Amino acid sequence: RDSSLCLEDFAEERYWCSPRTGDLVYSKMDFGKMMGDLSIDKVRNLAEDAFNQVKPKNGVEARVYEVLSHKNWGASSTLMNEIAQDTFDYERFLIVTKLMWEAVETPRPSAWRVIFKGLTLLEHLVKNGSERCVDDARNHSHLLRNMEKFNYYEGTVDRGVGVREKSRQIVEMLGDDERIREERMKARQLREKFAGRGMAASNKGQSRSGGGGGGGGGRGSSTSGYGNSDAAWARAGSSTSGTRATGRYGGAVPPAK
């Protein structure tokens, strides 16, 4: 609309057309560089997140989609633990693993962040999820080994290094029964530590109001299998005192009545 504009202004891309008003807007930013930064891959990533956010989904799917987004930050440990607990229900386990493996097997290398987050979730489930998560991960060992060759560059930045390293770590862990046992028991102890703090705070509040309670029995010390068995999470929020070690992967389960 401004007749005073010369060809050099357009050639140097000093102006761009406002999609709202149709006016030519002056910009000191290199328009070509701005459009280059907003690549087709990044647009697709943004669109994918937007689609996943608005499409109908249940609570389990909503949690998994939140973890597996293209956003430039990771999920909270609380959310990851909620998904791990979901895996103790078989139907929820199927939902979680379906979405997780779809993320890991994303055919677009430019979605490297989602792939990395999928692997991070898998690692968390192996350590904190139901026993079937270990078997499921091992059934996909061939895929995880292929991920060790993953490559994707943004300019000169190697974005694939995190995916390669994470997949290598998971493959190594899955190949060592003792390592899995140790990792699952560490995870269980960490959860009990934080659960104990919450329970202590609750008991303190009850004692102030005149409440009280008795202690439980000791835990079994034997740890057959991989530790951190299903039943330890099956009754979420309940005490594990007076339990014994059993189950295919070991860990604490309620004693036989």
C-alpha positions in Angstrom: 0.0 0.0 0.0 3.0 2.3 0.4 4.1 3.6 -3.0 7.4 4.8 -1.5 8.6 1.2 -1.1 11.4 0.2 -3.5 12.3 -3.1 -5.0 15.4 -3.3 -2.7 13.1 -3.3 0.3 11.4 -6.5 -0.9 14.6 -8.0 -2.2 16.1 -7.6 1.3 12.9 -8.9 2.8 12.5 -5.9 5.1 8.7 -6.2 4.9 6.2 -9.0 5.4 2.4 -9.0 4.8 0.3 -9.1 7.9 -2.3 -12.0 7.6 -4.8 -10.1 9.7 -4.8 -6.6 8.1 -3.1 -7.2 4.8 -0.7 -4.4 5.6 3.0 -4.5 4.8 4.9 -4.6 8.1 8.5 -3.5 8.5 10.8 -5.9 10.3 14.4 -5.7 11.1 14.4 -9.5 11.4 15.6 -11.5 8.5 12.3 -12.9 7.2 14.0 -15.7 5.4 15.8 -16.8 8.6 12.6 -16.6 10.5 10.8 -18.9 8.1 13.8 -21.2 8.0 13.7 -21.6 11.8 10.0 -22.5 11.5 10.6 -25.6 9.4 8.0 -28.0 8.1 9.1 -30.5 10.7 8.6 -28.1 13.6 5.2 -27.1 12.2 4.2 -30.8 12.1 5.4 -31.3 15.6 3.3 -28.4 16.9 0.3 -29.6 14.9 0.8 -33.1 16.4 0.8 -31.8 19.9 -2.3 -29.6 19.2 -4.1 -32.6 17.8 -3.3 -34.9 20.7 -4.4 -32.2 23.1 -7.9 -31.8 21.7 -8.8 -35.3 20.5 -11.0 -37.4 22.8 -9.1 -39.5 25.3 -9.4 -41.2 28.6 -7.4 -40.5 31.7 -4.7 -43.0 30.9 -4.2 -41.7 27.4 -4.1 -38.1 28.6 -1.3 -38.9 31.0 0.7 -40.7 28.4 0.2 -37.9 25.8 1.4 -35.4 28.3 4.6 -37.3 28.8 5.2 -37.9 25.1 4.7 -34.4 23.8 7.2 -32.3 21.7 7.5 -29.8 24.4 11.0 -28.9 25.5 10.8 -30.2 29.0 10.3 -33.6 30.7 7.4 -35.0 32.8 7.3 -34.9 36.5 8.1 -37.9 38.6 4.6 -37.9 40.0 3.1 -38.2 36.5 5.6 -40.9 35.5 4.7 -42.9 38.6 1.0 -42.6 37.9 1.6 -44.1 34.5 3.7 -46.8 36.1 0.8 -47.6 38.4 -1.5 -47.8 35.4 0.5 -50.8 34.1 -0.7 -53.0 37.0 -4.1 -53.0 35.3 -3.9 -55.1 32.1 -6.2 -53.0 30.0 -4.4 -49.8 31.1 -1.1 -51.6 30.4 -2.1 -52.2 26.8 -3.0 -48.5 26.4 0.2 -47.2 27.9 2.5 -49.5 25.9 0.7 -49.0 22.7 1.2 -45.3 22.8 4.7 -45.6 24.1 5.9 -47.9 21.3 4.1 -45.7 18.7 6.3 -42.8 20.0 9.5 -44.9 20.0 8.8 -46.1 16.5 7.9 -42.7 15.1 9.0 -42.7 11.4 10.0 -39.1 11.5 13.6 -38.6 12.9 12.7 -34.9 13.4 10.4 -36.1 16.2 13.5 -37.1 18.1 12.2 -35.5 21.3 9.1 -37.7 21.3 11.3 -40.8 20.6 13.6 -39.9 23.5 10.7 -39.3 25.8 9.2 -42.7 24.8 12.5 -44.4 25.7 12.6 -42.5 29.0 9.1 -43.7 29.8 10.1 -47.2 28.9 13.1 -47.1 31.3 10.9 -45.8 34.1 8.3 -48.6 33.5 11.0 -51.3 33.6 12.1 -49.9 37.0 8.8 -48.9 38.4 6.0 -50.6 36.4 4.4 -54.0 36.6 6.4 -57.1 36.0 4.9 -57.4 32.5 6.8 -54.2 31.5 10.1 -56.0 31.8 8.8 -58.8 29.5 7.4 -56.3 27.1 10.6 -54.4 26.9 12.6 -57.6 26.2 10.2 -58.5 23.5 11.2 -55.3 21.7 14.9 -55.7 22.2 15.5 -55.8 18.4 13.8 -52.4 18.1 15.9 -51.0 20.9 19.1 -52.2 19.4 18.2 -50.6 16.1 17.7 -47.3 18.0 21.3 -47.3 18.9 21.9 -46.3 15.2 19.5 -43.4 15.3 20.7 -40.2 13.7 19.2 -36.8 13.3 20.9 -33.4 12.9 19.6 -29.9 13.2 22.2 -28.0 11.4 25.4 -29.1 13.0 23.7 -30.2 16.3 23.5 -34.0 16.8 20.0 -34.5 18.2 20.2 -38.2 18.0 22.9 -38.7 20.6 20.3 -38.8 23.5 18.2 -41.5 21.7 21.3 -43.6 21.0 22.6 -43.4 24.6 19.2 -44.0 26.2 18.5 -47.1 24.0 22.0 -48.4 24.7 21.4 -48.1 28.5 18.1 -49.9 28.3 19.4 -52.7 26.2 22.3 -53.2 28.7 19.9 -53.2 31.7 17.5 -55.7 30.0 20.4 -58.1 29.4 21.3 -58.3 33.1 18.9 -59.9 35.5 20.7 -58.8 38.5 20.8 -55.2 37.2 17.1 -55.2 36.7 16.6 -56.6 40.2 18.8 -53.9 41.7 17.1 -51.1 39.7 13.6 -52.2 40.6 14.4 -52.5 44.3 16.1 -49.1 44.3 13.0 -47.6 42.7 10.7 -49.3 45.3 12.8 -48.0 48.2 12.7 -44.5 46.8 8.9 -44.7 46.5 8.6 -46.0 50.0 10.8 -43.3 51.3 8.6 -40.5 49.9 5.4 -42.4 50.8 6.8 -42.7 54.4 7.3 -39.0 54.6 3.7 -38.4 53.5 2.4 -41.0 56.0 4.6 -39.5 58.8 3.1 -36.0 58.1 -0.4 -37.5 58.2 0.2 -39.4 61.4 1.6 -36.3 63.0 -1.6 -34.4 62.2 -3.6 -37.3 63.6 -1.6 -37.4 66.8 -2.3 -33.7 67.4 -6.0 -34.5 67.3 -5.6 -37.5 69.7 -5.3 -40.2 67.1 -2.9 -43.1 67.2 -1.9 -46.3 65.6 0.1 -49.4 65.9 3.2 -50.5 64.0 3.3 -53.3 61.5 5.5 -56.4 61.2 8.9 -56.7 59.6 9.4 -57.2 55.9 10.9 -60.3 54.4 14.5 -59.9 53.3 14.7 -62.4 50.5 14.4 -61.1 47.0 13.8 -63.7 44.4 13.3 -62.6 40.8 13.7 -58.9 40.0 12.1 -57.3 43.0 9.4 -54.6 43.2 6.6 -57.1 42.3 3.1 -56.2 41.0 1.3 -56.5 44.3 3.5 -53.9 45.9 1.8 -51.3 43.7 -1.5 -53.1 43.2 -2.8 -51.7 46.5 -1.6 -48.2 45.9 -1.3 -46.1 49.0 -1.4 -49.1 51.4 1.3 -50.1 53.8 3.7 -52.9 52.7 4.6 -53.9 56.3 4.2 -57.5 57.2 4.9 -58.6 53.6 7.0 -61.4 52.2 9.1 -61.6 49.0 7.5 -63.7 46.3 6.2 -63.5 42.7 8.0 -64.2 39.4 10.1 -61.0 39.8 10.1 -61.0 43.6 9.4 -58.0 45.7 6.8 -57.4 48.5 3.3 -58.9 48.3 0.7 -59.4 51.0 1.4 -62.6 53.0 -0.8 -65.6 52.4 -3.8 -65.7 54.6 
